Amino acid sequence: MRHGNKVNNLGRKTAHRKAMLANMACSLIEHKRINTTVAKAKALKQFVEPLITKSKAENNQETAQNTHNRRVVFSQLRNKYAVAELFSTVAEKVADRPGGYTRIIKLGNRLGDNADMAMIELVDFNELYNAGKPAKKKTTRRGRTKKQDDAPVTEAPTTTENETTQDN
């Protein structure tokens, strides 16, 4: 049974796993996509998405909260260049996305040890994948507030051509 095992240990001790995820997250933020194993990609997705959410919240809050979010993210990433990139470029690009900032694409097996490989990427930075799709229109759940009787109504003539010829 796997009661209470929420973390994939990836065959590593805690310090090694945290350092590896921090390095992979910095590489993902810097290069916008990286190749790794499927298990590491899934663990990285759980690690990096809350950090992106914290960077996104900077635009909506006062400066004390901004500083706090930067410090929390820096304590996880431990790389000031990655934090700067995350809070400027990445946060600006994902500002309107409600979640799901990363995508995992399976690539097949590695030649050396047959491990399942995957590419993890930031969704909004893949221009080729998003090029064919039009921008989504925001939908509202409210009813129509625009009045229907604003448009002028033209009335059709009441007599037809057949009726006029029968009168003769």
C-alpha positions in Angstrom: 0.0 0.0 0.0 1.1 3.5 -0.6 -0.5 5.4 2.3 0.9 8.9 2.7 3.5 8.6 -0.2 2.7 11.8 -2.1 6.3 12.5 -3.2 8.0 10.5 -5.9 11.5 10.0 -4.4 13.1 9.3 -7.8 15.6 7.0 -6.1 17.4 9.9 -4.3 17.8 11.3 -0.9 15.8 14.4 0.0 18.7 16.9 -0.4 19.7 15.4 -3.8 16.1 15.4 -5.0 15.5 19.1 -4.0 18.7 20.2 -5.6 18.0 18.2 -8.8 14.5 19.7 -9.1 15.8 23.2 -8.5 18.4 22.8 -11.2 15.9 21.3 -13.6 13.4 24.1 -12.9 16.1 26.8 -13.5 16.9 25.1 -16.8 13.3 24.9 -17.8 12.8 28.6 -17.0 15.9 29.6 -18.9 15.5 27.3 -22.0 11.7 27.1 -22.0 11.9 23.3 -22.7 14.1 20.4 -21.5 14.3 16.7 -22.2 14.3 14.3 -19.3 12.6 11.1 -18.1 8.9 10.9 -17.7 9.1 10.4 -13.9 11.4 13.5 -13.5 9.1 15.5 -15.8 6.1 14.8 -13.7 7.9 15.6 -10.5 9.2 18.8 -12.1 5.7 19.8 -13.1 4.5 19.6 -9.5 7.6 21.6 -8.4 7.5 24.4 -10.9 3.8 25.2 -11.4 3.3 26.7 -7.9 6.4 28.9 -8.4 5.0 30.2 -11.7 1.7 31.0 -9.9 3.6 32.9 -7.3 5.4 34.9 -10.0 2.1 35.6 -11.7 0.6 37.1 -8.6 3.2 39.9 -8.5 1.2 42.2 -10.8 -1.9 42.1 -8.6 -0.4 42.8 -5.1 1.4 45.4 -3.2 5.2 45.6 -3.0 5.6 43.8 0.3 3.8 40.7 -1.0 5.9 40.9 -4.2 9.1 40.8 -2.2 7.8 37.9 -0.2 6.9 35.9 -3.3 10.3 36.6 -4.8 12.0 35.4 -1.6 9.9 32.3 -1.4 10.6 31.4 -5.1 14.3 32.1 -4.6 14.4 29.8 -1.6 13.2 27.0 -3.9 15.2 27.8 -7.0 18.4 29.2 -5.5 19.3 31.0 -8.7 18.7 34.8 -9.0 18.9 34.8 -12.8 16.2 32.2 -13.0 14.0 34.1 -10.5 14.5 37.4 -12.5 13.5 35.6 -15.7 10.5 33.9 -14.1 9.2 37.2 -12.6 9.7 39.2 -15.8 9.3 37.2 -19.0 7.5 34.1 -17.9 5.0 35.8 -15.6 4.1 38.4 -18.3 3.5 35.6 -20.8 1.3 33.4 -18.6 -0.6 36.3 -16.9 -4.0 35.4 -18.3 -3.7 31.6 -18.0 -5.5 30.1 -15.0 -3.1 27.2 -14.6 -1.4 24.4 -16.6 1.7 26.3 -17.4 3.7 23.2 -18.5 3.2 20.4 -21.1 4.8 17.0 -21.0 5.3 15.3 -24.4 6.5 11.7 -24.4 9.4 11.0 -26.8 9.9 7.3 -26.6 12.7 5.3 -25.0 16.3 6.2 -24.4 18.8 4.0 -26.3 21.2 3.3 -23.4 18.8 2.0 -20.7 15.4 2.0 -22.4 14.1 4.7 -20.0 10.9 6.5 -21.0 11.9 10.0 -22.2 9.8 13.1 -22.3 10.0 16.8 -23.2 8.6 19.2 -20.7 8.0 22.8 -21.9 6.3 26.0 -20.9 3.0 26.0 -22.9 2.9 29.7 -23.9 6.5 29.7 -25.3 5.9 27.1 -28.0 5.0 29.3 -31.0 4.8 26.4 -33.5 2.3 24.4 -31.5 0.0 27.5 -30.9 0.4 29.1 -34.3 -2.6 27.3 -36.0 -5.0 27.9 -33.2 -6.9 31.2 -33.0 -7.0 33.1 -29.7 -9.8 31.9 -27.5 -12.8 34.2 -27.0 -13.6 34.7 -23.4 -17.1 33.5 -22.5 -19.3 35.0 -20.0 -21.9 33.3 -17.9 -24.2 36.3 -17.8 -27.2 36.7 -20.0 -27.3 39.3 -22.7 -27.6 42.8 -21.5 -27.8 44.4 -24.9 -31.3 45.4 -25.9 -32.7 43.7 -29.0 -35.0 46.5 -30.1 -32.1 48.9 -30.8 -31.9 47.8 -34.5 -34.4 49.4 -36.8 -37.0 47.0 -38.1 -38.1 47.3 -41.8 -41.6 46.1 -42.7 -42.2 44.1 -45.8 -45.0 45.3 -48.2 -48.2 43.5 -47.6 -49.2 42.8 -51.2 -47.3 40.3 -53.4 -46.8 40.2 -57.1 -49.5 37.5 -57.6 -52.1 39.5 -55.8 -51.5 42.6 -58.0 -51.9 40.6 -61.2 -55.2 39.0 -60.1 -56.7 42.4 -59.5 -56.4 43.4 -63.2 
